[in-house]
Amino acid sequence: MKLGAYTACLHDRSLDETLKILGELGLTSAEINAGGFIPAPHLPIDDLLASTGAREDYLGRFAQAGIELTGLNVNGNPLNPDPAVGPRHAADLHRAIDVAAGLGVGRVVTMSGLPAGEPGGTTANWVVNPWDSQYLDILDHQWHQVAVPFWKDINARAAAADVKICIEMHPHNLVFNPPTLQRLVEQTNATHIGAEMDPSHLFWQGMDPVACVEYLGDLVFHAAAKDTRINPDNAKVYGVLDDRFTRTPADANPLNLGGANTLNQWPKSPSWEFVAVGRGHGVEEFWVPFLRALSAVDPDMAVNIEHEDQAFDQVEGLRLAAENLLAAASQAGV
């Protein structure tokens, strides 16, 4: 098993400094951003697409640091009906597949995307409780008219490039749990589309990530190490579908997510929050059986830390996550 980190939390550092930090933490794998919601400062995409020499030099930097490049990440919304967002994110995904093929990287992580609810719509529409038939009409349009044709094309591109597409099952996407991931694979007859198993987004929806790994089996291609803590006193009142997010003020430099869209601020007393590995679910309680379940699917699977714990700075948070992840791997015998 390859244990490492997604380097987006270190975008303020150079690639070489970032790889040095990962090595010092005992990690041997890196996942690099390739576009989508955030920029790609650690990946010179145009150079890598243009030159064999550039690709060799780039991979040489990883080899020198003792780190393997195990995946490219291009999380975004390639189905967004906003013309300033969807087409750009889709183009980023196309290029990420090409770059991954050129580098010999077998995994590209992304999201399934979310289109409008009707032809000509301009805003993405997430339906998760279709008790009224109009909501099934929306889902029929989103799946059959938009998602299936798009993902059939992506599967063909990925198959030609010998790259596996690893979809993060993420809320506000058509694919947000194992059955919707399985549905996408079946409806597109996909051979190169599967799951990136990130337990953090499954935890707050009430799922058991180990059971999800066992349910999907060989459709699990890649994994993330990120934890979620449920805050029970807040969840009792607000539930996990907590809508108390607020706009980030302009003078606070909100993160642009494409077009006019920006990242909002988290509630001050959230029902749940992302935390470092082991701060939501214990090493022995969850992380050991999780790694064992992943290893049963693929003993060489990459599991990359995604640091989003607001209680720690970048390196401190990575260090805590790495210590707990490595301890879990040791105990799990993987």
C-alpha positions as CSV (number, residue, x, y, z in Angstrom):
1,M,0.0,0.0,0.0
2,K,1.3,3.5,-0.9
3,L,0.7,6.1,1.8
4,G,1.1,9.8,0.9
5,A,-0.7,13.1,0.6
6,Y,-2.6,15.3,-1.8
7,T,-0.4,18.4,-2.0
8,A,-3.1,21.1,-2.4
9,C,-2.6,22.1,1.2
10,L,1.0,23.0,0.4
11,H,0.4,25.1,-2.7
12,D,2.2,28.0,-1.0
13,R,5.4,25.9,-1.2
14,S,7.4,24.8,-4.2
15,L,7.0,21.3,-5.5
16,D,10.5,20.3,-4.3
17,E,9.9,21.7,-0.8
18,T,6.6,19.9,-0.7
19,L,8.1,16.6,-1.7
20,K,10.8,17.1,1.0
21,I,8.1,17.6,3.6
22,L,6.3,14.4,2.6
23,G,9.5,12.4,2.8
24,E,10.3,13.8,6.2
25,L,6.9,12.7,7.4
26,G,7.6,9.1,6.3
27,L,5.2,9.3,3.3
28,T,6.0,7.8,-0.1
29,S,3.2,8.9,-2.3
30,A,1.9,12.2,-3.7
31,E,-1.3,13.3,-5.5
32,I,-1.0,16.6,-7.5
33,N,-3.7,19.0,-8.4
34,A,-4.3,19.3,-12.2
35,G,-7.1,21.9,-12.3
36,G,-10.8,22.1,-11.5
37,F,-11.8,24.1,-8.5
38,I,-8.3,25.2,-7.6
39,P,-5.1,26.0,-9.6
40,A,-2.3,23.6,-10.3
41,P,1.0,25.2,-9.2
42,H,2.7,21.9,-8.7
43,L,2.0,20.7,-12.2
44,P,3.4,22.5,-15.3
45,I,0.7,21.1,-17.6
46,D,1.6,22.8,-20.8
47,D,5.3,21.8,-20.5
48,L,4.4,18.3,-19.6
49,L,2.1,17.9,-22.6
50,A,4.6,19.4,-25.0
51,S,7.9,17.6,-24.1
52,T,9.1,14.1,-23.3
53,G,12.1,15.7,-21.7
54,A,9.9,17.8,-19.4
55,R,8.0,14.7,-18.3
56,E,11.3,12.9,-17.5
57,D,12.6,15.8,-15.6
58,Y,9.4,16.2,-13.6
59,L,9.3,12.5,-12.6
60,G,13.0,12.7,-11.8
61,R,12.2,15.2,-9.0
62,F,9.8,12.7,-7.4
63,A,12.3,9.9,-7.7
64,Q,15.1,12.1,-6.1
65,A,12.7,12.8,-3.2
66,G,11.8,9.1,-2.8
67,I,8.1,9.9,-3.5
68,E,6.0,8.2,-6.1
69,L,3.5,10.3,-8.1
70,T,0.3,8.1,-7.7
71,G,-2.4,10.4,-8.9
72,L,-3.6,13.7,-10.5
73,N,-6.6,15.4,-8.9
74,V,-9.0,17.6,-11.0
75,N,-12.0,17.9,-8.7
76,G,-14.5,20.3,-10.1
77,N,-17.9,20.3,-11.7
78,P,-17.5,19.4,-15.4
79,L,-21.3,19.3,-15.8
80,N,-21.9,22.7,-14.4
81,P,-24.4,24.6,-16.7
82,D,-22.6,27.9,-16.1
83,P,-20.6,28.4,-19.3
84,A,-17.8,30.0,-17.3
85,V,-17.3,26.8,-15.2
86,G,-18.5,23.5,-16.7
87,P,-16.6,23.6,-20.0
88,R,-13.4,24.8,-18.3
89,H,-13.6,22.0,-15.7
90,A,-14.4,19.4,-18.4
91,A,-11.3,20.7,-20.4
92,D,-9.2,20.4,-17.3
93,L,-10.3,16.7,-16.9
94,H,-9.5,16.0,-20.6
95,R,-6.0,17.5,-20.1
96,A,-5.4,15.7,-16.8
97,I,-6.1,12.4,-18.6
98,D,-3.6,13.3,-21.3
99,V,-1.0,14.4,-18.7
100,A,-1.5,11.3,-16.6
101,A,-0.9,9.1,-19.7
102,G,2.3,11.0,-20.6
103,L,3.6,10.6,-17.1
104,G,2.6,7.0,-16.7
105,V,0.3,7.9,-13.8
106,G,-2.6,5.5,-13.6
107,R,-5.1,7.4,-11.6
108,V,-7.0,10.7,-12.1
109,V,-9.3,11.8,-9.2
110,T,-12.4,13.9,-10.0
111,M,-16.1,14.3,-9.2
112,S,-19.0,13.2,-11.3
113,G,-20.4,16.8,-11.6
114,L,-23.9,18.2,-11.3
115,P,-25.9,19.7,-14.2
116,A,-29.0,21.9,-14.2
117,G,-32.3,20.3,-13.5
118,E,-33.8,21.0,-16.9
119,P,-32.7,21.8,-20.5
120,G,-31.5,25.4,-20.7
121,G,-31.1,25.7,-16.9
122,T,-28.3,27.9,-15.6
123,T,-27.8,26.6,-12.1
124,A,-26.8,23.2,-10.9
125,N,-29.6,21.3,-9.0
126,W,-28.9,18.6,-6.5
127,V,-31.9,16.2,-5.8
128,V,-31.4,13.7,-3.0
129,N,-34.9,13.0,-1.8
130,P,-37.2,12.6,-4.9
131,W,-40.4,11.9,-3.1
132,D,-42.3,14.0,-5.7
133,S,-42.3,12.8,-9.4
134,Q,-41.0,16.1,-10.6
135,Y,-37.7,15.4,-8.9
136,L,-37.4,12.1,-10.7
137,D,-38.0,14.0,-13.9
138,I,-35.0,16.2,-13.0
139,L,-32.8,13.1,-12.2
140,D,-33.9,11.5,-15.5
141,H,-32.7,14.6,-17.4
142,Q,-29.5,14.9,-15.4
143,W,-28.5,11.3,-15.8
144,H,-29.7,10.3,-19.3
145,Q,-29.3,13.6,-21.2
146,V,-26.2,15.0,-19.6
147,A,-24.1,12.7,-17.3
148,V,-24.3,9.4,-19.3
149,P,-23.1,10.9,-22.6
150,F,-20.4,12.9,-20.9
151,W,-19.0,10.0,-18.9
152,K,-19.2,7.6,-21.8
153,D,-16.8,10.0,-23.6
154,I,-14.6,10.3,-20.5
155,N,-14.4,6.5,-20.2
156,A,-13.4,6.2,-23.9
157,R,-10.6,8.8,-23.4
158,A,-9.4,7.1,-20.2
159,A,-9.4,3.6,-21.8
160,A,-7.4,4.9,-24.8
161,A,-4.9,6.5,-22.3
162,D,-4.8,3.5,-20.0
163,V,-5.8,5.7,-17.0
164,K,-8.4,4.9,-14.4
165,I,-10.9,7.7,-13.4
166,C,-11.5,7.7,-9.7
167,I,-14.7,9.5,-8.7
168,E,-14.9,11.1,-5.3
169,M,-18.4,10.3,-4.0
170,H,-19.2,13.9,-2.9
171,P,-22.5,15.6,-2.0
172,H,-23.7,18.2,-4.5
173,N,-22.8,15.7,-7.3
174,L,-24.9,13.0,-9.1
175,V,-22.5,10.5,-7.6
176,F,-22.4,10.9,-3.8
177,N,-22.6,7.3,-2.5
178,P,-21.8,3.7,-3.6
179,P,-25.1,3.0,-5.4
180,T,-24.9,6.2,-7.5
181,L,-21.2,5.3,-8.4
182,Q,-22.3,1.9,-9.4
183,R,-25.2,3.4,-11.4
184,L,-22.8,5.6,-13.4
185,V,-20.5,2.7,-14.2
186,E,-23.4,0.5,-15.3
187,Q,-25.2,3.1,-17.3
188,T,-22.0,4.1,-19.2
189,N,-20.7,0.5,-19.5
190,A,-17.5,1.9,-18.1
191,T,-14.3,-0.1,-17.9
192,H,-12.1,2.7,-16.6
193,I,-14.4,4.5,-14.1
194,G,-14.5,3.7,-10.4
195,A,-14.3,5.2,-6.9
196,E,-11.9,7.3,-5.0
197,M,-12.8,6.2,-1.5
198,D,-12.8,9.3,0.7
199,P,-14.3,8.3,4.0
200,S,-14.9,11.9,5.2
201,H,-17.8,12.6,2.9
202,L,-19.4,9.3,3.7
203,F,-19.1,9.7,7.4
204,W,-21.3,12.8,7.6
205,Q,-23.9,11.2,5.4
206,G,-24.2,8.3,7.9
207,M,-22.4,5.7,5.9
208,D,-19.8,3.1,7.0
209,P,-16.8,3.5,4.7
210,V,-15.6,-0.1,5.3
211,A,-19.0,-1.4,4.2
212,C,-18.8,0.9,1.2
213,V,-15.4,-0.6,0.2
214,E,-16.8,-4.1,0.6
215,Y,-19.9,-3.1,-1.4
216,L,-17.9,-1.7,-4.4
217,G,-15.1,-4.1,-4.3
218,D,-13.0,-3.9,-7.5
219,L,-14.6,-0.6,-8.4
220,V,-12.4,1.1,-5.7
221,F,-9.4,2.4,-7.5
222,H,-7.8,4.9,-5.1
223,A,-8.4,6.4,-1.7
224,A,-8.1,9.5,0.5
225,A,-7.2,9.7,4.2
226,K,-9.5,12.4,5.6
227,D,-11.6,12.2,8.8
228,T,-14.9,13.7,9.9
229,R,-16.0,14.5,13.4
230,I,-19.7,14.6,14.1
231,N,-20.5,17.2,16.8
232,P,-23.5,15.5,18.4
233,D,-24.9,18.5,20.4
234,N,-25.1,20.6,17.3
235,A,-26.3,17.7,15.1
236,K,-29.2,17.1,17.5
237,V,-30.6,20.5,16.5
238,Y,-29.2,21.3,13.1
239,G,-28.9,17.8,11.6
240,V,-26.2,17.0,9.2
241,L,-27.9,18.8,6.3
242,D,-26.8,22.1,7.9
243,D,-27.3,25.2,5.7
244,R,-25.8,27.8,8.0
245,F,-22.9,28.6,5.7
246,T,-22.2,32.3,5.1
247,R,-20.6,34.3,2.2
248,T,-16.9,35.0,2.6
249,P,-16.4,38.8,2.6
250,A,-14.6,40.2,-0.5
251,D,-11.8,41.7,1.6
252,A,-11.1,38.2,3.0
253,N,-10.1,37.0,-0.5
254,P,-12.6,34.2,-0.9
255,L,-11.4,31.2,-2.9
256,N,-12.7,31.3,-6.5
257,L,-14.3,28.0,-7.6
258,G,-14.9,29.1,-11.2
259,G,-16.8,31.9,-12.8
260,A,-18.4,34.1,-10.1
261,N,-18.5,31.3,-7.6
262,T,-16.6,31.4,-4.3
263,L,-16.1,29.2,-1.3
264,N,-18.4,30.1,1.6
265,Q,-17.5,30.2,5.3
266,W,-18.2,27.2,7.5
267,P,-20.8,27.5,10.4
268,K,-19.2,28.6,13.7
269,S,-20.8,25.7,15.5
270,P,-21.0,23.0,12.9
271,S,-22.8,19.8,13.1
272,W,-19.8,18.1,11.5
273,E,-16.3,19.1,10.4
274,F,-13.4,17.7,8.6
275,V,-10.5,16.8,10.8
276,A,-7.1,15.0,10.6
277,V,-6.9,11.3,10.5
278,G,-7.7,9.9,13.9
279,R,-9.4,13.0,15.2
280,G,-12.9,11.9,14.2
281,H,-12.6,8.1,14.3
282,G,-9.9,6.2,16.2
283,V,-6.9,4.4,14.6
284,E,-7.9,1.0,15.9
285,E,-11.6,1.7,15.7
286,F,-11.7,2.7,12.0
287,W,-8.5,3.3,10.2
288,V,-7.0,-0.2,10.7
289,P,-10.1,-2.0,9.3
290,F,-10.4,0.7,6.6
291,L,-6.9,0.1,5.3
292,R,-7.4,-3.7,5.6
293,A,-10.5,-3.4,3.4
294,L,-8.7,-1.3,0.8
295,S,-5.8,-3.7,0.8
296,A,-8.1,-6.7,0.2
297,V,-9.2,-4.9,-3.0
298,D,-5.7,-3.8,-4.1
299,P,-2.6,-4.3,-1.9
300,D,-0.8,-1.6,-4.0
301,M,-3.6,1.0,-3.7
302,A,-2.5,4.6,-3.0
303,V,-4.1,6.3,0.1
304,N,-3.3,10.0,0.2
305,I,-3.9,12.3,3.1
306,E,-6.1,15.3,2.4
307,H,-5.6,17.9,5.1
308,E,-8.5,20.2,5.8
309,D,-8.4,20.3,9.6
310,Q,-8.8,24.0,10.6
311,A,-7.3,23.4,14.0
312,F,-3.8,22.9,12.5
313,D,-1.6,24.6,10.0
314,Q,-0.5,22.7,6.9
315,V,2.6,20.9,8.1
316,E,1.3,20.3,11.6
317,G,-1.9,18.8,10.3
318,L,-0.1,16.6,7.8
319,R,2.2,15.4,10.5
320,L,-0.6,14.3,12.8
321,A,-2.5,12.7,9.9
322,A,0.7,10.9,8.8
323,E,1.6,9.6,12.2
324,N,-1.9,8.1,12.7
325,L,-2.1,6.8,9.1
326,L,1.3,5.1,9.4
327,A,0.4,3.7,12.8
328,A,-2.9,2.3,11.3
329,A,-1.0,0.7,8.4
330,S,1.5,-0.9,10.8
331,Q,-1.3,-2.4,12.9
332,A,-3.2,-3.5,9.8
333,G,-0.2,-5.2,8.4
334,V,-0.4,-3.4,5.1
